[in-house]
Each structure stands twice: as structure tokens, then as C-alpha cells.
């Protein structure tokens, strides 16, 4: 059935902070890019150089929350304390046989601290386009009940499509 579905996009989304405080005025969220930490290999047994991704290790994970304009809800999270940002979306797919739309849940959870605040530009008759960038300790994506990404920097979890690359590391060092 999954092969019959064409991903269309986000139908609707709400953003919550710390489980219950809905943020109004948020325009979009740039999710963290997952880039794996690499080590450069070179030597007698290698023809040139090679970058080897270190299993389960990622580079810095940053998420940017974009607001249409400055508002008081920004103060709540711009305090250098750890917050959990929860995106709850209805993601729409199209059935390639019937043409009917189908909605599934998309959940994104981010835990971290504000590392950058851009209040934006003040101009008469225009938005400020304010931004807050979070440094992420935890980053999790779940679609239609299936965990796609689960990265927890402090608990050594680095799971993609249900396979935790750090599980063997945790076992080896315990």
C-alpha cells in the first residue's frame, strides 16, 4: 500500500513548547540537517584519502524557528533553558491509483537550548521575520506512527528507521 502513495506535503501544523504552550505567529521551522561526523583516513592501504562516517555520531544539529513578527511568546523560549519543541502536523499523500488524498500524522520533537536570536528588521507595514536557532540535544521524527529518526546526544542514541547505530557502542562500553 505504501508504494501507492505519493507524498504531497504538509496540510496543517501546530507548534507546542514544553508540551502545552502553543506558539502563534510562527511561520515555519527549518529542521536540523543530519550530517554524520567523519574521520579522514589515509595511508599505505588506501588509494588517496577517504572520509569514514563515525557510526552513530552526528555533527551539530540546529533547528531554526521562524516567526512572522516579534511577539511575547518568543520571550518564553529565549531564556537559555532547555525546552522541548513539538511540531504536530497532518501530512498529505495522494493515492496514485484512486487520486484520493490521505492524511497521516507527522511528529517532530526537538529538545535543546536557544543559541541564536535574530529579532529581525523593523519596517513600517512589514513583518520583522524574527528567528530563534536551537542547538538540539534530542531530535526525533515520527511519521504515521513509525519512528524515522531518533537522535539523543547525551544518551548515545542514533536511530534511523528503527536501527540504532549506537546500541553496540553502549553495549561495548558498559
C-alpha positions in Angstrom: 0.0 0.0 0.0 2.9 2.4 0.8 4.1 2.3 -2.8 0.7 3.6 -3.9 1.1 6.8 -2.0 2.7 9.9 -3.4 3.9 12.4 -0.7 2.2 15.7 -1.3 3.2 17.9 1.7 2.1 19.4 5.0 -1.6 20.1 5.2 -1.6 21.8 8.6 0.8 22.1 11.6 0.8 23.3 15.1 3.9 24.0 17.3 3.9 23.5 21.0 6.6 24.3 23.5 7.1 22.1 26.6 4.0 20.1 25.8 1.3 22.6 26.2 2.1 26.2 25.2 1.0 26.7 21.5 3.0 29.2 19.6 1.1 31.6 17.5 2.9 33.7 14.9 5.4 31.0 13.9 5.8 31.0 10.2 8.0 27.9 9.6 10.6 25.6 11.2 13.9 24.6 9.5 14.5 21.1 10.8 18.1 20.1 11.6 20.2 18.5 8.9 21.7 15.2 9.9 25.4 15.2 8.9 27.5 12.4 10.2 30.8 13.1 11.9 33.6 11.8 9.7 37.3 10.9 10.2 39.8 11.3 7.4 41.7 8.1 6.5 44.9 8.0 4.5 47.8 5.7 4.5 49.6 2.8 2.8 46.4 0.7 2.4 44.2 3.5 1.0 44.5 5.0 -2.5 44.4 8.6 -1.6 42.0 9.9 1.1 38.7 8.7 2.4 36.2 10.1 4.8 34.7 7.4 7.1 31.4 8.3 8.9 31.7 7.5 12.6 28.8 5.2 13.4 26.1 7.0 15.4 27.9 10.3 15.7 26.4 13.5 14.1 27.7 17.0 13.7 25.9 19.8 15.4 22.1 19.7 15.0 20.4 23.1 14.7 16.7 23.9 14.2 15.6 27.4 13.3 12.1 28.6 14.3 10.9 31.5 12.1 8.3 34.0 13.3 6.3 36.4 11.2 6.9 39.1 13.7 8.3 39.7 17.2 5.8 38.6 19.9 5.8 37.8 23.6 5.8 34.0 23.1 9.4 34.4 21.9 10.4 35.5 25.4 9.2 32.2 26.8 11.8 30.2 24.9 14.6 32.8 24.6 15.8 32.2 28.2 18.9 29.8 27.8 16.9 27.0 29.4 16.2 23.6 27.9 12.9 23.5 26.1 11.0 20.8 24.1 9.6 22.0 20.7 6.9 19.7 19.3 5.6 20.0 15.8 2.3 18.2 15.2 1.4 18.0 11.5 -1.1 16.4 9.2 0.9 15.2 6.2 -1.0 14.7 3.0 -0.3 11.9 0.5 -2.1 11.1 -2.8 -3.1 7.6 -3.8 -1.7 7.1 -7.3 -4.5 4.7 -8.3 -7.5 6.4 -6.9 -6.3 10.0 -6.8 -7.7 10.3 -3.3 -5.8 12.3 -0.6 -4.8 10.6 2.6 -3.6 12.3 5.8 -1.1 10.8 8.2 0.5 12.2 11.3 3.9 13.8 11.3 5.5 14.4 14.6 8.8 16.2 15.2 10.3 16.6 18.7 13.3 18.8 19.4 14.9 19.4 22.8 17.6 21.9 23.3 18.5 25.5 24.1 18.4 28.7 22.2 21.8 29.5 20.8 20.9 32.5 18.5 18.1 35.1 18.4 17.6 37.3 15.5 14.8 39.9 16.2 14.6 40.8 12.5 14.0 44.0 10.7 11.6 46.8 11.8 10.0 48.4 8.8 6.6 50.2 8.5 3.9 47.9 7.1 6.1 44.8 7.1 6.9 41.7 9.1 10.0 41.5 11.3 10.8 37.9 10.2 12.3 37.0 13.6 14.3 33.8 14.2 15.4 31.6 17.0 18.0 28.9 16.4 18.1 25.9 18.8 21.1 23.7 19.4 19.5 20.3 19.7 20.2 17.6 22.3 17.3 15.4 21.1 15.8 15.2 17.6 13.0 12.8 16.7 10.8 12.4 13.6 7.8 10.0 13.6 5.5 9.6 10.6 2.3 7.7 10.7 3.5 6.0 14.0 6.8 4.9 12.5 10.0 6.3 14.0 12.2 7.6 11.2 14.9 9.5 13.2 15.7 9.4 16.9 18.9 11.1 17.9 19.7 11.8 21.6 23.2 13.2 22.0 23.5 12.8 25.8 22.1 9.2 25.9 24.0 7.9 22.9 21.0 7.1 20.8 21.3 7.5 17.0 18.5 5.6 15.4 17.4 5.8 11.8 14.5 3.8 10.5 14.5 1.8 13.8 18.1 0.8 13.7 20.2 2.3 16.5 23.8 2.6 15.4 24.9 3.4 18.9 23.4 0.3 20.5 26.5 -1.8 20.0 28.6 1.1 21.3 26.5 1.3 24.5 26.9 -2.5 24.9 30.7 -2.4 24.3 31.4 0.3 26.9 29.1 -0.8 29.7 
